[in-house]
Amino acid sequence: MAEIYWRSETVDEKQGDEMARELGAEASALRLSVDEFSALEERIVRTVNLVKRERQERAAAEELVREAEAKLREQAPVTEKLEREVKALHDERDQVRLRVEKLLAQLDALEL
């Protein structure tokens, strides 16, 4: 009977060792899963923060665009006025040039 008891203990020990290995493997897998989950969670948090920052920067850029467009609209009448003045000055210069050329032609005609 002692032999049967010893065999039973040996079988129990083998089963216990196998169970311990399986539990160790499950714990290791669980630890990996927790580590992987933590890494995934960290990546998601970084992604969310990145999206938030990009949205804020986009909103700031859109505000700058709106301000620039408003300034451009304010400056448009001034620009048009200056363009008209420049055209008028060019026209006046051309008229003065023609008058000077006529006067020089008259002076040349007198010297002959």
Buried (B, 14 or more C-beta within 10 A) or exposed (E): EEEEEEEEEEEEEEEEEEEEEEEEEEEEEEEEEEEEEEEEEEEEEEEEEEEEEEEEEEEEEEEEEEEEEEEEEEEEEEEEEEEEEEEEEEEEEEEEEEEEEEEEEEEEEEEE
